[in-house]
Amino acid sequence: MIFVDDEASVRLAVKQWLGLVGIEVVLCASAREALSKLTSEDAVLVTDVKMPETDGIELLRIAVQQDADRPVVLLTGHGDIAMAVEAMRSGAYDFVEKPFEPDRLAETIRRACDKWTLVLENRRLRAQLHGKVGIESRIIGTSPAIDALRRSVLDLASTHVNVVIRGETGTGKELVARCLHDFGQRATHAFVAVNCGAIPETMFESEFFGHEVGAFTGAIARRPGKFEHANGGTLFMDEVESMPLALQVKVLRALQEHAIERLGSHKSIPVDVRTVSAAKVDLLDAVRAGRFREDLYYRLDVAELHLPPLRERKEDIPLLFEFMASEAAALHGREPRPLSDADLRRLLAHDWPGNVRELKNAAERHAIGIGAGVATVSPAAPSSAKAVDAPVRESLSAQVEQFERTCLERALEACRGDIKATMELLNLPRRTLNEKMARYGIDRRKFAR
């Protein structure tokens, strides 16, 4: 942060106070000197109001013109409070009355730094979203789990093997299936999706294999099935565990013989289909329980992908939310709305039982201004079963701080205490990382090995 005051003794005292609590300070004796340093991205501005030449109000005006999001904190005398309140309407972040308590000043600066970090993070996310191409623009996230998933998808897309995708509701199984198709050799042919849980049992065979005229009551025209539509391409079977046992035999035969027969016909039709199946349960458990054929399981599950739930990759939430909110704003003709620090805390504190699908709903509500920011996340139900059984014993801010501390410690552990590697892993400026480590009393040396 940049601290501006024309009194040398005040500058020295503030530097010492803030240094004790881990806040790095750049001292400036005048507004002109401060303006020369405002090009720095990590600069929160704290300035005295009454100074010779250019005063703090004029410095505020210039700083806000340069960057409307930059937090500016004013230091005011008792008689200047009315003027300071008016300045806040003009863009000041906060004001602290002189003479000030060091703790009060430090807390205000911490909040301003947190806001500025959030502003920079939102800008970085937008830049990432605009710059992404290929699979990174489809499967969005920076977590190790998502990086590994993208690599696996690209590896499998270049093959013709059948794939099973496992994951909870809303984790994006169909999106991954489409990527397996679109980034592979079958991309020029059809991607055909069918939800096995939504088809009446009496219609399964007709849906999958098609029928001839008169094959059953109401069959007044010839109709190709899903296998024929997917010929040369990909057949995506969602909720494959819902497929009736009687149909499983016929699907297995079609995959083994690379051919199907329509209902009401004895003619064999060659088909070349790659299957991608999605399941909410472990299909091997379904095999053991007798609900799924073992031979079909091994035919479908040549390779398997597991999609992590959103609660296990919370570091991806800001990027995903920004992407979805921007899409929703464009769709509804609205201007994108920035996330506040309170909004981000709510997003990170929520367990997201509906995963990415639930996050998309929250992003759309935020984009069109329904409710107070993202305060309406999952309003009708607690975020997890644990929340039902046990009362919340910590404040939201305490839970968010604990989450942030855990993320820092895990990153330092993974990087063996190497600060540069940790900065790159978390995509944090060195000063921000140092401030957070100082705030939580984290010593990198205990992670070195």
C-alpha positions, 0 to 999 in steps of 0.5 A: 500500500501507499501511505501519503502524509507530509509529516515525516514523524507520522510516516515513520510511525505508520510504517513501524505500526503496519510493519508489525502486523505484516503490511508492507508500506511505501511512504510518500511525502506528497501527492505528486510522489504518490501519483508517480507510484500508482502504476503499481498493481498492488497499490492501495492508497491511504492519504492525509487530507490536508497537505500543501500543494495537492491535497488528499481530496484532489489526490483522491479525484485523480486516483479514481479517474485513473482507476475507479476500483482502486481503494482510497482511504482518507485520514481526516481531522475531527472537523473534516468528517462531513467533507470526508463523507462527501468524498466517500460519495465521490469514490473514497473507500473509507476514512479514518479520523485523526488521531487514529488507533493503529489497530483501527487503521490496520483493519481498514487497510486490510479490508481495502487490500482485500477488496483490491486483491478481489478487484485484481482477481476478477480482472485476471479471471476476465482476461483468462476467460477472453484468452482461453481457446480449445478445451480450456474454454470448455472445461473451465478451472485451474485446480489440479483436478481439472488440469488432470481431467483436461489432459485425460479427456484429450488423451482419450479423445484421440482414441476410439475406446468406450468411456464411462464418466462418473460424477455427482449430479450437476458435475458436467458429465455431458459437457465432458462427453461432448469434449471427448467427441469434439476433440477427437476423430469423430467430431465431423459425425453426430454426437447423440445424447440419450437419457436412459432414466427418461425413457419408458421401458416399453420404448427403450428398444425403439429409441435405441434401434429404431423400428419399421412401419407396423412394428407395433401399434402406432408405428406408422413410419420407419424411424431410425434409432439412436445407434443409427443416428450416431453412426460414425460418431458418439452415442452418449448414454446418460444415467446408464445405470437406469437401463433395463436388464432386458435391453442391456443384452441387446445393447451388448450385442450391438456393440459386439457385432457393430450392427443393429436390427430395427424393430419389425425387421430382420435386416442387419444394419452396420454401425460404427459407434463409440459409446460414452456412458455417464453414471451417478453410481459405481457401475461395478457396485451395480454389477455386484447387486445384479442390476447391471450386466457384468459383460456390458460393464466391461464393454462400456468401461474400457476407460473411466473418468471421475468428475470431482464435485465442486466442493472439492475444487473450490479454487475453481469457483471464482473463475467458473462463476465469472464465466457463467455470470458473463454469459448470462449477462450477455444473454439477458442484455445486462452489464456484467456485475462485479463480485463483492468480497462478501459475495465471494465469501458466500460462494466459497463457504457454500458446499454446492450440493448441486455442483456446477449446475447450482453454481450456474443458477446462482451466477444467472441470478447475480447477472440479472440482479435477482436477490442481494448479490449471491446471497440467495445461493441455495435459499431453500435448503441447507448446504449439506447434511452436516449443516442440518445435524449440527449448528454453525459454531463459527462466523462466516468470516472465520470459516472463510479465513480457515479455508484460505489458511488451508489453501495456503498451507496445502500449496506451501506443502506441495511446493515444499516451502518454495515461495516462488513456486507457491506464488505461481501455483496460487497465482498470487503476487509476492506481496499478497502472499507475504501479507496473507502468510503474516496474517495467519502466522504461517512460516514457510520454513516448516514446509521446507524439506 
